[in-house]
Amino acid sequence: MARPRRPALVAGVALVVALVGVGAAVAVGRDAGGDPHAAHGAEVPLRAADPTPPPATPARHTGPQGRVGQFVVGCTYSHSGAHDPIVHPGHEGRSHRHDFYGSVATDSTSTIDDLLAADTTCDKTVDTAAYWQPTLYDHDEVVVPREVHAYYRAAPGIDPEAVQPMPTGLALIAGDQTATTPQPGEATGWTCGSNTTLSDDPPDCTPDAPLHLVLTFQDCWDGTYLDSVDHTSHAAYSADGACPDTHPVPIPQLTMSIAFPVWGADHDLRLASGNVYSAHGDFWNAWDPDGLEREVVACIQRDVVCDLASNRGEEALFSG
């Protein structure tokens, strides 16, 4: 039986934040082994890892549909493989197996230019970003996911007019792939269909509300670096309706909801990264820049609900 978590508190009034310089940074290759990862043909400078990273405790949107401006992208499953162009660029097989959505060109050697030039599995053709998560296994058999819905909104309490488009090439990771016990906060969690209560363990679901993995990404950026040595220190979660001074730029809060054809009780589930507590997801921004800016301005900054997920069971998920 899955252990439900207490719903996250919705943050309060947004504070106005000013862009400040970010210190304690270094410029090194993308992966820890020293291999540079090209973005538009240039080596990417990395922010130094924070010695004491803040906890991953996002404030999530829950409740009735339509309270918060948003746009939603639906992306069907593309492919799987032992690739991770954020953590292990250029090293096929060094990563555990992932399932990919969005740009069909995503693999270990991908560059942002590769993703931008490729076709996409997303219903918005301007979204050639890459989304991925570790492969799910049931009794050691691969479970092929159905699709992912990507929800983009201002985080709870953040002034929608202050939200800026994610810069091209921004890399984000939600969750901890090394976790062997339940992760704190609600950056990751399991649920059935449109149920907004997340569980540490996959619950027993029904065919009309199958298993979903939900991942909520950081919504504050340091304004300088597209990635960091630990792949998380350049971004942070807002708290009490404000971004921290170290990460003063509000960006859309991205929530990935991944649907699996799993229901009933006779399951032995694990992830390619370990047990179900190791849930995590990656996002590499390769949206068409003009297309993303149009969505952010028209939907988030103007606080308009531009899209609903095509599946009625998805529409209530994290909708504000």
FENZISUL-V55619 format. One record per residue. N is the residue number from 0. SS is DSSP state (@ for helix, = for strand, . for the rest). Layout:
BEGIN
n=N ss=SS
n=N ss=SS
END
This chain:
BEGIN
n=0 ss=.
n=1 ss=.
n=2 ss=.
n=3 ss==
n=4 ss=.
n=5 ss=.
n=6 ss=.
n=7 ss=.
n=8 ss=.
n=9 ss=.
n=10 ss=.
n=11 ss=.
n=12 ss=.
n=13 ss=.
n=14 ss=.
n=15 ss=.
n=16 ss=.
n=17 ss=.
n=18 ss=.
n=19 ss=.
n=20 ss=.
n=21 ss=.
n=22 ss=.
n=23 ss=.
n=24 ss=.
n=25 ss=.
n=26 ss=.
n=27 ss=.
n=28 ss=.
n=29 ss=.
n=30 ss=.
n=31 ss=.
n=32 ss=.
n=33 ss=.
n=34 ss=.
n=35 ss=.
n=36 ss=.
n=37 ss==
n=38 ss==
n=39 ss=.
n=40 ss=.
n=41 ss==
n=42 ss==
n=43 ss=.
n=44 ss=.
n=45 ss=.
n=46 ss==
n=47 ss=.
n=48 ss=.
n=49 ss=.
n=50 ss=.
n=51 ss=.
n=52 ss=.
n=53 ss=.
n=54 ss=.
n=55 ss=.
n=56 ss=.
n=57 ss=.
n=58 ss=.
n=59 ss=.
n=60 ss=.
n=61 ss=.
n=62 ss=.
n=63 ss=.
n=64 ss=.
n=65 ss=.
n=66 ss=.
n=67 ss=.
n=68 ss=.
n=69 ss==
n=70 ss==
n=71 ss==
n=72 ss==
n=73 ss==
n=74 ss==
n=75 ss==
n=76 ss==
n=77 ss==
n=78 ss==
n=79 ss==
n=80 ss==
n=81 ss=.
n=82 ss=.
n=83 ss=.
n=84 ss=.
n=85 ss=.
n=86 ss=.
n=87 ss=.
n=88 ss=.
n=89 ss=.
n=90 ss=.
n=91 ss=.
n=92 ss=.
n=93 ss=.
n=94 ss=.
n=95 ss=.
n=96 ss=.
n=97 ss==
n=98 ss==
n=99 ss==
n=100 ss==
n=101 ss==
n=102 ss==
n=103 ss=.
n=104 ss=.
n=105 ss=.
n=106 ss=.
n=107 ss=.
n=108 ss=.
n=109 ss=.
n=110 ss=.
n=111 ss=@
n=112 ss=@
n=113 ss=@
n=114 ss=@
n=115 ss=@
n=116 ss=@
n=117 ss=.
n=118 ss=.
n=119 ss==
n=120 ss=.
n=121 ss==
n=122 ss=.
n=123 ss=.
n=124 ss=.
n=125 ss=.
n=126 ss==
n=127 ss=.
n=128 ss=.
n=129 ss==
n=130 ss==
n=131 ss==
n=132 ss==
n=133 ss==
n=134 ss=.
n=135 ss==
n=136 ss==
n=137 ss==
n=138 ss=.
n=139 ss=.
n=140 ss==
n=141 ss==
n=142 ss==
n=143 ss=.
n=144 ss==
n=145 ss==
n=146 ss==
n=147 ss==
n=148 ss==
n=149 ss==
n=150 ss==
n=151 ss==
n=152 ss==
n=153 ss=.
n=154 ss=.
n=155 ss=.
n=156 ss=.
n=157 ss=.
n=158 ss=.
n=159 ss=@
n=160 ss=@
n=161 ss=@
n=162 ss=.
n=163 ss==
n=164 ss=.
n=165 ss=.
n=166 ss=.
n=167 ss=.
n=168 ss=.
n=169 ss=.
n=170 ss==
n=171 ss==
n=172 ss==
n=173 ss==
n=174 ss==
n=175 ss=.
n=176 ss=.
n=177 ss=.
n=178 ss=.
n=179 ss=.
n=180 ss=.
n=181 ss=.
n=182 ss=.
n=183 ss=.
n=184 ss=.
n=185 ss=.
n=186 ss=.
n=187 ss==
n=188 ss==
n=189 ss==
n=190 ss==
n=191 ss==
n=192 ss=.
n=193 ss=.
n=194 ss=.
n=195 ss=.
n=196 ss=.
n=197 ss=.
n=198 ss==
n=199 ss=.
n=200 ss=.
n=201 ss=.
n=202 ss=.
n=203 ss=.
n=204 ss==
n=205 ss==
n=206 ss=.
n=207 ss=.
n=208 ss==
n=209 ss=.
n=210 ss==
n=211 ss==
n=212 ss==
n=213 ss==
n=214 ss==
n=215 ss==
n=216 ss=.
n=217 ss=.
n=218 ss=.
n=219 ss==
n=220 ss==
n=221 ss=.
n=222 ss=.
n=223 ss=.
n=224 ss=.
n=225 ss=.
n=226 ss=.
n=227 ss==
n=228 ss=.
n=229 ss=.
n=230 ss=.
n=231 ss=.
n=232 ss=.
n=233 ss=.
n=234 ss==
n=235 ss==
n=236 ss=.
n=237 ss=.
n=238 ss==
n=239 ss=.
n=240 ss=.
n=241 ss==
n=242 ss=.
n=243 ss=.
n=244 ss=@
n=245 ss=@
n=246 ss=@
n=247 ss=.
n=248 ss==
n=249 ss==
n=250 ss==
n=251 ss=.
n=252 ss==
n=253 ss==
n=254 ss==
n=255 ss==
n=256 ss==
n=257 ss==
n=258 ss==
n=259 ss==
n=260 ss=.
n=261 ss=.
n=262 ss=.
n=263 ss==
n=264 ss=.
n=265 ss=.
n=266 ss=.
n=267 ss=.
n=268 ss==
n=269 ss==
n=270 ss==
n=271 ss=.
n=272 ss=.
n=273 ss==
n=274 ss=.
n=275 ss=@
n=276 ss=@
n=277 ss=@
n=278 ss=.
n=279 ss==
n=280 ss==
n=281 ss==
n=282 ss==
n=283 ss==
n=284 ss=.
n=285 ss=.
n=286 ss==
n=287 ss=.
n=288 ss=@
n=289 ss=@
n=290 ss=@
n=291 ss=@
n=292 ss=@
n=293 ss=@
n=294 ss=@
n=295 ss=@
n=296 ss=@
n=297 ss=@
n=298 ss=@
n=299 ss=@
n=300 ss=@
n=301 ss=.
n=302 ss=.
n=303 ss=.
n=304 ss==
n=305 ss=.
n=306 ss=.
n=307 ss=.
n=308 ss=.
n=309 ss=.
n=310 ss=.
n=311 ss=@
n=312 ss=@
n=313 ss=@
n=314 ss=.
n=315 ss=.
n=316 ss=.
n=317 ss=.
n=318 ss=.
n=319 ss=.
END
